[in-house]
Amino acid sequence: MADVFEGKQLAIPYRPVAELLADYAARAPAKLAIVDLDQGTRIDYATLADLVGRAALRLKQLGVVHGDRVVLLSDEVLEKLVLWLAIWRLGAIAAPLNIEIHTQHIIDLTRDVLPRLVLIHRALDRATLTAGLDMPVVEFASWTEPQPGEFFATLPGSVTEAEIPERNAAEDASCIFCTSGTSGRPKLVVYDHAAYWLSGLDSIDMVELTAADRTLEYRSFGWNSAQILSLLPMLQVGLTMHIARRFSQSRFFAWIRDNGITFAAGVPAVINILLNAAGEHTAQDVPTLTRMTCSSAPLSPEQWDRFEQTYGLKLVQLYGMSEAGWICGNKLSRLRKGTVGPPAIHQDFQIIDITNGEPCPANVEGEVTTGGPQTALGYMHEGARIEPLRGQRLKCGDLATMDDDGFVRVTGRTKDLIIRGGVNIAPSEIDAVLLAIPGVANASALGVADPIYGEEVVAYVVAKPGSGLDAAAIIEHCRPHLSAAKLPKQVVMVAELPISDRGKVLRDRLRADWQERMQSPA
């Protein structure tokens, strides 16, 4: 059989879920594996190994076999992850569809997956989310307090190895999840266990995670980022993972203090929220927290510095995409502010010239591409048909440069590139200048239609309360730092920017807003 890892060196050899959990249960049975901060429930490794085994046997009794697809519809609760691991335990494929997307999209995507079974949390509206689906649907609730008729109330009392000899192999398909998007219909991405394992090892390498860590994840496990930054490292090193359904500024500091959390995931929106809370909280409020990550969008060096100084910890900027896992990442012990770090250790990374497809030399801007065994198997379409992606180079849609030391700086999106009079302008450069202005809470530059230059630069800015900033003052702040071509010609002051649930500014919505403003009578 061909090497599914294509010769990549693995710091931790691949092992299936059954062996991993059995090992942790034997070595540290009472060690906490998962803590659900919202439900107030927790499970140790010995109990987790037993519960996953019994859940896997129950799934097998319901007809799920190796290679079958199982849709998971649930908010972020401990039970969802138990079922996820049980699906993998059988060598079946988990499809954790994000319940925040449009209801009809959930129904249509479930139908496309053609699952053997749909598992839905009892707190959700089963009738609405499964309307018109002709497939078995089973509800689940609490593993600690099973309710009549739901999945955990029907678990067998025990399980033997002979009853579930199945294993999830590295080459097996492992997960089907949605690309980001809350309005348009998202795509379904299919991964195998090998790609997950490589991305998990990247996370461990960049953030330097060990079994002693106590991590915090408050994002949807329907997104690839939460899976490879939190779930996979838990499996690979046996750390303790704390989960919450979503970020909460009012609870964040208590989460850290009360649970001794050492590492927390982050996105730009959360970093900005915590920066805006800097007057109320300091490093003393996060005594055990040593590092956080930030992904989804680049941070300016000024934001990075202010955050680290305020909270006394290291901030590690990472960069990835749904179809490729981690593409680049700063390491805890080797980072450069203002960059997304060097290419991830298992990523086949290359920056190419957007005009001729040739590799770009150092310090020359081009488009980011990836390839190799860490990329997705493909997209899933109607009837569970897979459109292959593995084996070809993926264009990521991002512009970037790599310096002489191998650090990558993302300069913008190819679709967001502002072309003014034939000059290419990356809006991220302008964003960094805007965000460095005292009194600016958030900002985004974009290109808009111009009859003379083709496109012109405008900026949307959110000012902090009491800053006294107006459009004219912001332009004057920018003037010494930007050339005339890059200087915003107009600044729109707004109360907030449209942000995706992954922390990215939605520039398309800003363009639509600008068009409305231009069409409205003065």
N, C-alpha and C positions, 0 to 999 in steps of 0.2 A: 504494500500500500504506500502511496506517495506521502511524503512528509507534509502534513497540512500546515505546519509552522514554517515551511520553506527554509529550513536551516537557521531560523532565528534562535539565539541563545536565550534560554529561559532561566531566570534567577530562581524561580520556584517551578519545579516540574509539574506538568499538568496532571491532575487527579480528578476523578469524577466526584460528584456531590456525596455519594454514599461513603466513600473512603475519607473524604475531608471531615465530614461530621463525626464519623466513628472515631477518627483520630483525636479530634478536639474533646469529644466526650470521654475518651479514655484518659487523656492527659490532664484536663482541667474540667471535670464534670460540672462543678458549681460555678464556673466563670460565666458571667452574663454574656449572652450572644446578642440579643436584640432587646431594646427598651422602647416601648411605645409611650411617648411623653404625653400624648393627648388622652389615651385610655388609662394610663397609670398601670400598665401591665408590663411584665418583663419575663424573659425566658432564658434559662441557662443552656449551655451546650449539650449536657446530657439529656435534658428534656426536649431540646430542639431536635436532636438526632432521633429520639424515639417518636416524637410527634410527626416529623417529616416522614419517617418510615411507615407509620400507621396511616397517614394521609395518602401516601403513595399507594399503599395496598388498597385503600378504599377507592381511589381513582381507578385502579386496575379492575376492581369489582364492578365499577360503573362502565367498563368497556374501554378505558384509555390504555393504549399500548405504545410501545416504542415508536417514535416518529409521528404520533398523532398531534394535532394542534388543539390547545385548550385556551379559550378566551377568558381573561380575568377582568371583571368589571368591579372596581372598588376604589374608594379613597385610600389614602396611605395609612394602613393599619398593619399591625403585626401579623394578623392572620393572612393577609394578602401575600406576605413574604414567605410564610410557612407553606402555603399552597404553591407558590412559585417554585420553591425548592423541591416540593413533592413532585411537581410536574417534571422538573429536571431529573429527579431521582429515578424516574421511570424511563428516561431518555426521550420524553415527549417534549413538545415545543410550547413555551408560554407566550401568550399574546396579551400583554397587559395594556389594553387600550386606554387612552387618557380620557377620563370621564368629563373633563372640562370642555372638550370639543362639542360641536353641535350634535344634538341627539340623533338626527337623521344620519349624520356621518358615522356615528358609533354603530348604528344598525347596518348601514351599507358596508362598512369595513368588516364587521363581524361576519356578514354574509360572504364577503370576498375571501375571508380566511378559511371558510368551510371547516369549522372546528368540530371535533368529536363531542365536545362538551363546552358549555358556557357556565362559568362560576361567577355569581353575582352576590355582592354584599347585601344583606337583608335591609340595610338602611337606605338603599337606593330604590328607585321606582322601577321595579322589575317589568311591569306591564308596558311602560313607556319605552324603556331601553331595549327591550327584546321584541317589540311589536313586529309581527309578521315573520319572525324567524322560525324556521321549521327545523329545530335541533334541540337536543336535551338541554335544559337549564336547571341548575342546582343552586340553591341559596346557601350562603354561609354566614355565620355571625361570630360568636365568641368561643375561643378554644377553652377559656377558663370557666365559662358558664354556658355550656351548650344548651341550645333551645330546641324544643321538639320540632322534628322535621328538617332541620338544617344540617349541613355537611358534618360539622364537628360532633353532632349528636349521634352520628351513624358510624363513627370510627371503630374499627376492631380493637379489642382490648390489648392485643399484642401482635407482634409481627416477627417472622423468622426470615433469615437470609434466603432460605429455600423458596419462600413465597414471593420475594421480589429480587431475583438475581440480576435484574436489568441494571445497566450502567449508562451514563451519558458520556459518549466518546467525544474526543476533541473535534472530529470531523462532522458530528451530528449538528443539524440545525437546532438552534437553542431558543431563539426569541424573535417575535414579530412585534414591532412597535411603530408608533406614529412619528413622522417628522413633525417639527413644531408648526403651529398654525391653529388659530381658534375661530377663524371665519371661513376661509376657503378649505376645501376638503384636503386633509393631509395625505401624504403617501405612506404606504406600509413598507418598512425596511426589515429585511431578514438577515439575521446574524447566525454564525455557527459558534460553538463553544471555543474554538481556537481563537477567533477574533476577540471575543470577550476576555479570554485569559490574557492575551497580549495587552489589551487596553488596561486591564486591571493591574498588570505588572508595571505598565507605564505610570499609573497613579501612585503605586507604592514607591517607585523610583523617584518621581518628582516631589512628592510630599513627604517621602521618607517615613512611611507608615510601618508600624510594627505591631506585634500582638499586644503590647502594653497600651496602645492608643484607645481612647474612648471618643468616637466620632459622632458628629451631628449632621443629619440630612433632613431638610425640611422641604425639599422639592419633590415633584411627582416622579415616582419610579417608572412612569410611562415614558419618561425621557431617557435617552441613552446616557446622558451625563451623570445622572444620579445612579444609574446601574453600574457604570464602570468606575466611578469615583468612590462609591460607598458599598454597594452590595458585593462586588467582586473582591475588593480588598478584605472584607469581612471573611469571605470564604477562603481566601488565599493565605491569610496570616492568622486568623482566629482572634480578631480584635472584637471590641464591644461597640455596636452601632446603635445610636439613639435616633429615633425617627419622630417627625411631627408632620402633620398634614400640610402645613404651610408656615412660612416665616411669621414671627410675631415679635415686634420690637418690645412690647411690654413684658414678654416672657423670656426673651432671648438671654438676658443676663442671669436670670434665675436658673434657666436650663444649664448654663455653663457652671455656675457656682454649685448648684445642688447635685450635679452628676459628675463633677470633675472632668468635664469634657476638654480634650486636648487639641482636637482639630474640628473645624466646621467648614462645610461647603459654603461658597458664596457666589453671588452674581452682582453685576454693577448696581442694580437697584438696591440691593441689601447693603452694599458698601456705602452708598450715598445716604441711605436711611440712618445707618450707624454713625456716619460722619456728621449728619445733622443733629444727632443726639449727643455729640461730643461735649456739650456744655453740662449735660446731666450725668454722664458716665465717663469713667477713666479706666486705665489698666487694672485698677484695684477691683473693678467689677467683673473682670474675667481672669481670675488669678491662675487658673490651670490652662487656659487657652494659649497655645504656643504658635499656632499658624492657622490661616484661612486661605482658601483659594478664591480666585475670581475668574470666571469664564463667561462666555456668551458675547462679550464685547471688551475691547481693550480699555485699560485704565491709563490716565495720564500720570506721568511721574509725580506731579504735584498731589493728586489724589492719593496715590500710593504712599508718598512720604507722610502726608497728614494722617492717614489711617494708622500706619505703623507707630507714629509718634504718640497718637492719642491712646491707642490700646496696648502698646508695648508688646506687639507680636509681629511675626513675619507674614507678609501677604505674598502669595504665589500666583502669578498670572498664568493661566492655561488657555489652550486654544484647540477646539475640536469641531467635529461636525457629525451629524447623525450617521452618515454613511461611511465614516472612516475612524470613529473613535477619537482618541487624542492625536492631534497632528503635531503640536509643539507644546512645550511647557517649560517654564523656569523651574529649577530645582531649589529646594529649600537651602541647599548649601552652595548653589551656583546660579545666581540670577542677575538680570540686568533690567532695571526699571525702564518702563516705556517700551519694552519688548514682550513678546509672548514666549520667549525662551528659545532654546535650540529645538530641532525636530525631536519628537518622541523617539525613544530608543528602538522601538520596533516598527517605526513608520518608514515607508519608502517615499521620502519627501523630495520634491523638486519644485523650484520656481522657474516657470517658462515664459518666454517672450510671447505676449498675446498676439503678435502679428505673424510670427513664423514658427512658433512651437518649440524653438530651441531653448536649451537651458540658459538661464541668465547668470552672468558672472556676479561676484560679490558686489553688494551695494547698488545693484541695478534692479529697478522695480519690474515685477512680472506677476503672473497669476500662479497661485499655489495649486499644486497637483499632488495627489497621493496614489499609492498602489500597494500591492502586496497582501499578505494573509490577514492583516488587521482590518481590511476593508470589508464592507457588507457583502453577503452573497448576492443580493440583488433587491429589487423592488417586487412586492407581491401585488398582483392584479386580480381581477375578477376570476373566480374559479380556482384560487390558490396558484395561479400561474406566476412563475418567477421570471422577471426580466433580469438577466445576469449583469452584475457589476464587477465581480471578482475577475481578475485577469486583465483588466484594462485600467489605464490611468484615469482617475477621477479629477475633474476640474472643480475646485472648491468654490469658485466665484469670488475669491478674495485676492486683492492685490497686496504684495508684500516685497520686502527686501531682506536679504541676509547679509549681515556684516562679516568682516574678516574673521571674527571669533565664533561664527556660527549662530549668533542670536538673530532671531527673526522679528521683524517689525511689520505688523499688519498696517497697511496704509489706507485701506478702504475696500469697498465692494466694487466689483467690475460694473455692476448695474448702478451704483451710486456715484461712480466717477464723474466729476464735474469737468466738462470740456468747454473751456471759455476761450474763444478765439483761437482754437487749435492747441491750447495749453491744457494738459491733464492736471487736474487738481484733486487731491484726496481729501474728502471732507473731514477725515479723522485728524488731519494736521490742524485744521481750523478749530475743531472741537477741543483739542488740547489747549489751545490758546484761550478759548472762551472759558473753559473750566478752571483755568488758573487765575481768573479774575476774582479778587475778593468780593464776596457777596453773590456770586453765581452758584445756584444750587444744581442746575443741570442745563445742558445746551446741546444743540445739534445744528450743523450746517448742511445745506443741500443746494443743488443746482436747480434753477428754475429757468423757463424759457425767456430768451432775450432776443429782440429783433436784430441787434447789431452783432453781438458776440456769440449767438447761438444759445449760450447759457450764462447765467450770472449767479453770483453767490449771495444767498440770504441766510440768516441764522434765526433760529427760534431759541429763546432764552427764558429760563425760569430763575427769577431773582429770589434770594432769601428775604424773608420779612424784615423790613426796616433797613434794607441795604441802601435805599435811595437811588438805585441804578435805573437808568432809562436807556433807550436805544442809542441816543447820541453818545452817552458816556461809555457804553460798551464798545462802540466803534472806535472811539479815541483810545481806549485801553488796548485794542487790537492793533492799532496803526503802527506802533514801533516793532511789532513782532511778525507782521505779515506783509508780503509784497502787495502792490496795488491790485494785481490780478486776483489775489486770494482774499483781500479785505472784503468783508460782507458789505454789500451796498445798502442793504436794509436789514434791520433787526426787528423781529416780532416778539414782544414780551407776552408770555403766556403763564397761566397758573400752573400748568403741568404739561409734560410731554407724553404722547402716546407710547406706552411701553408694553412689549409682549410679556407673557408670563415667564419668559426666560431672561428678562432684563434688558432686551434690546430695544433701542429707539426705533419706532416704526416710521421710517422716513417717507414711505409711500403715503401714509396718512397726512404727514406734514405737507407733501406736495399737493394732495387733494385740498387741504385747508388753504394753501396759498392760492390755488386756482379759484376757490370760492371767494376769497378776499378780493382777487383781481376782477371777478365778475360782478361783485356786489357794488351797488351805486355808492358813491362817496357820501 
